[in-house]
Amino acid sequence: MAKSNKTQSQGRMRRIVMRILQIGLFTGIAGGIALIVAVAVAMSSLPSYEAMKSSPNGQMIRVHAADGSVIVSLGPSFGKWLPYGQIPKIMVDAMVSIEDKRFYMHPGIDPIGLTRATWLAISNRGTGRRMQGASTITQQVARNIFLNNSYSFGRKAREMILAMALERKFSKQQILELYLNKVYFGGGAYGIDAASRKFFGHPATELSLGEAAIVAGLVKAPSRYAPTADAQAAIGRAGVVLDVMKENGAITAAQAAAANPEDIVMAPEAPQNSVRYFTDWALPQLDTLIDETTQPLDVWTTIDLKMQRAATLAVSNNAPAGTQGALVSLDRDGAVRAMVGGLDYVSSNYNRATQAERQPGSAFKLFVYLAALEAGFTPDTAVVDEPVDINGWQPRNSSRHFNGQIDVRTAFAYSVNTIAAKIGAEVGFSAVADMARRFGITTPVNTHPSMVLGTSEVRLIDMTRAFASVGRKGVAVIPYGITKVTTADGDLLYEHQDDTSRVLVAPWVAAGMTDLLQTAVNTGTGRAAQIGRPVAGKTGTTNSNKDGWFLGFSSGITTGVWMGRDNARAVGGLQGGRAPAQAFAQYMKVAVAKRPAEEFDTALKLPEWQLEPDDEAYFGAPDNGMYVDENGMPLETLPNDGIVGAAPQVPGESAPGSVPTSPRLDQRWIDEVLGRQDGKGTPASPAPPATLANPPRQQPTAPQSPPPQ
């Protein structure tokens, strides 16, 4: 009986086992069918290989300085797409060895690796550790292109299905090509060419064994092993890769020993502080220059790193405590050679050189005197420093006194406010505003009388542009930062062309303005800006010393400096002729060191309508070859006995028949000709000379004590 029960029990067990096996078989078959269907469906929905190649990682922009060095790399990727045949074999072997050593044998998922990873996951249950080591290279391709990095069993299942679909549709070489060109290596670099350029400074086609080991080792933990994050960690990880390659037979022991990662020189990190003010200003201009939005770009700029360092140092060394500073330096064609938008980009990326709008103070007088010169004034024109009242506005000088008659050159050199006000009133405040807009001031300019003293807010880059246009003899200067743009393959997308067609003022006006600016530096308020060679410039100081400016040019370089507080509070002792002028001088000594000194063209070649008539206008022969009477009718005989050029004969001054002499053309002669006499029968006394319009030229008289502007 017992034996019968035992036999029955064994029979039931066999039936249960068989049932389980049957269920398992049917489940396996159904699962297999479902998997095949899922893979087939996934395979049919996969895009073409070309479409997967072009799926964007995001556009990478690599910015070059004027000397070609890379100053910053922006965006998530940069690098050339390398076909499989161009990828170094050592790179392929390193990646396969460390990431998926059974890559050439599995169908997209690695059963052995999956089993090991599952066992580790069960063993570490409750510890919070994820299942590791289960993803093949093909699975990583599927995740990078089609999925995200969220961790769930559903995402993992989709990843495995897509991996098997990829293996069915594409070759192993194609999958490796996708992987090596798209995987993330840290430091913003996607793909081996991006990583090689960023970390070693050359294309991936030139990778050495040691460099390939470093790159391959980054995939496990890019943020931890990237050379930009921890160079020693990257080198240590490369040693592990070399050991694995040796174990797998990819390299020999001798090759592993020769490829010492410790000897590899990493590409230096580009500066990321003050130069970012420049790149933040220049790069948005790409939207107007080119249409390319997907390909990696090389952007070649005007920035000179030596001049940029000198500019940063000059601003930081001279800015008063508690203030900010900014500097813009332009070459003669408008190329931005240096730009400092603040003392520290990391703490404040607000660009005070291009965004801040501040009152320029007396630096705005550039436009007042340009308008005056264009209206007929010259540097030698006599003007009177005296009290001024313009519709109730009564400007005063910093010196608190008046200097009487001086010339325009002296008035500008010592920044005499009353003269600027009188000139503004005579030429018209709207003419001054128009001159400012003509020279590139983009902010609103008011036409109140006080505008001549710089009450309208301006930007430093606009003011620097205006001074540069004067230095270019009246030809418009437009600041630019991008010289050319190319693709990673070197295809030219854009190249800057200098435009000299727009003339803002006549050359003689620019020459006169340069004369005034040069005097301001030589003997006036800008003496601190002297650098041992010709400099033309102007200071600017606003009320209560809230802003200090100095702008000037020398040897083809124009530089503007501003200092002040962001909250526009007063700064004790801040004047344009002190800290800003000193910063200008410190910077310019470096900026122009290798340029020949250039003398300024200050010769006023006035147009004919402004020249005083010479003697021939009164006594010379007519240019039409004939003489006419008072009605314009031709004369057949010459007046005064045929003596050409003879003066009108005045009774008592010469005997009949004698050769007449030319009288002196003075006020007495004019009164006699016009018959004007006083009550005593003598010519009237001459009228006093004008003080503004066409005044007599006087020798300059320096003010009693120059105002510190």
RARAVEN-V226396 format. One line per field, one symbol per residue. phi: phi as a letter, one per 20 degrees, with the letter a starting at -180 (. if undefined). psi: psi as a letter, one per 30 degrees, with the letter a starting at -180 (. if undefined). A space follows every 10 residues. Layout:
BEGIN
phi = ???
psi = ???
END
This chain:
BEGIN
phi = .fffffffff ffffffffff ffffffffff ffffffffff ffffefffff fffeffeoed cdddffenfe dadcnebbqe fdfgfefgff fffffffeda fdgfdeepcd gfffffffff fffefnenee fcneeegfff ffffeddcef dbffffffff ffffffffec efffffffff ecfednmned nfffffffec nbfffdfeff fffffffffg bgfeeggfeb ffffffffff fffffffenf ceffffffee ffefeeffff fcdfffgfff eefgfgfeec dfcdffcdde defdffffff fffffffdfg gnddbbbccd ffeoffebbc erfbffebef effcdfdcfe lffffgffff ffffepfcge gecdebgccd lnecfceffm bddmfcdgff ffgdlffffg fffgffeoff ffffffffeo feefdedfgf ffeneefcdf ffffffffff femnefddfb cdeaccefen ffdbbfcfdd eedebfgfff ffffgfffff efcdfdffef cnbgccabeb cegllecccb cabalnddcd ccbrefemff cgmfcgedgf fffgfffffe fdgddffdfe edfeeffgfd effegffdcf ffedmbdcef enefdedffl mmefnfegfd gnebfgneff dfffecffff fffemecefe ndgfffffff dcflfffcff dfffbgfed
psi = eeeeeeeeee eeeeeeeeee eeeeeeeeee eeeeeeeeee eeeffkllee eeefkkflkk kkkklfgfkk fkkklflklk kjleffkkef eeeeeeefei fgefflgekj eeeeeeeeee eeegkfffkl klgfkleeee eeeeefaagk jleeeeeeee eeeeeeeeel leeeeeeeef ffkkglggkk leeeeeeeff gllffgklee eeeeeeffee iefefkffej eeeeeeeeee eeeeeeefge lleeeeefij fffkkkkkkl kgcfffeeee eeeffeffel fkfekkkkjk lfkjeeeeee eeeeeeffkl kgllllkkkk lfgfkjfkkj flfjeefjgk jfffekjlkf bffffeeefe eeefffllff kklkjlkkjj hfkilllffg llgbkaleee eeeghjeeee eeeeeefkee eeeeeeeegg jflkklglef ffghfkklke eeeeeeeeee fghfkkkjkl fkelkllffg kkfkkkkkjg fjkellefee eeeeeeeeee eefbfgffgk gglkkklklk klkghfkkkk kllkhfkkkk kkkakegglk jkgjkegcee eeeeeeefee egegkkkkkk jgkjikleff kkkaeffefl kkfgglklaf ggkkkflklh hgjkgklkkk kffklkfljk lklkiaeeee eeefgklafg glklklllll fdjhlkklkk jklejkki.
END
